[in-house]
Amino acid sequence: MVRSFSAAMDLPPSLYCLSEAKFLAEGASGVGKETIITVLRSDQSGVFLAHDNVDKIRAIWNQSGKPTIPMDAVLGIIPLIKWQDFTRQA
């Protein structure tokens, strides 16, 4: 999990966290890029976030929030690999 979500969050960080979860899921088979965000009010009425605003959130995420692989994680994994297990045998 990249971030924790709470229903007690204010709307902007909630939209960011939920959008981020969707954007990360797009790497899975069968999950497309099309994203529709609906915010439910306490009276159960819904408000759709315009597609161009979803695109703007995606741009913000791509620019500022998209996670990278931490180098210390890579360096910690290297000694765990038995390279001969991954070498093709003729």
Helices and strands as residue ranges (DSSP letters): H 11-25, E 37-40, E 46-49, H 51-60, I 61-65, H 71-77, G 78-80, G 83-86
